[in-house]
Every structure is written in C-alpha cells, then in structure tokens.
C-alpha cells in the first residue's frame, strides 16, 4: 500500500502523517513521560511556548510523532487508536509486560502480527509488524 494518495482532478497529494494526537487528563504529563519516554524510549520534544501553556507533551521516535493534549473531560476512547508499525514486535511486547502493561495479541489483521496495549492514562494503542512474505 502506498503512503501517498494522488488526487489528479483535485490538484493535491496527501503525503503522510505529521503526528497523531491523543487526549490525556489534566496533570498527567509525568505519567505520559513514563510511558512514552521511559517505556517506549521516545524523545520528548519542546513544545512552542504558546502551546506549552496548554499542558500536555510531545514525543518523537522511530519516525513517529505523538502529541498528548490535555482534555478537561478526558475519557479514553474505547475503540479509536493509532496503529503503530514496529520492528521486533515481540521484543516490544516483552518490554511492555516487564513494565506492567498488559499486551493482548490479535491475529486478525491480514499479513501482520499485532497486539493492543494501553498507555498510562488508558489510551488504546495498536502495535503491528508485517509478517515476512512466504
């Protein structure tokens, strides 16, 4: 599947995602840092001052950028989630479990191994790795 979509009659090309934003409850930045930074090993980015005043935090690693934005009446989505591609999926599953995060494997996505896990505030995350071609 291509990462670019051409729309010749409309005159534009979609080129990929800049970031994914997930909501978090107020005051949970340290919980977010423990998961996205310490557990997953992503680097925290400095937010622009005008945005930093709103709270939340941003992370980047492995070609992925995640923005965690404060939502006053936060409730984690029950179904919505980002699908994050991973190399060495089993090693990530082990890391998450070592850090106290439950991993739920799901073999229903064609051509991929995958599992679901949750961050420290309850956001559902899908981690997936393409299976080698047979």
Secondary structure, DSSP 8 states (H G I E B T S, - for coil): --S-EEETTTTEEE---S-EEEEE-TT-HHHHIIIIIIIT--EEE---HHHHTT--EEEEETTEEEEEEE-TT----SS--EEEE-SSHHHHHHHHHHTT---EE---STTEEEEEEE-TT--EEEEEEE----
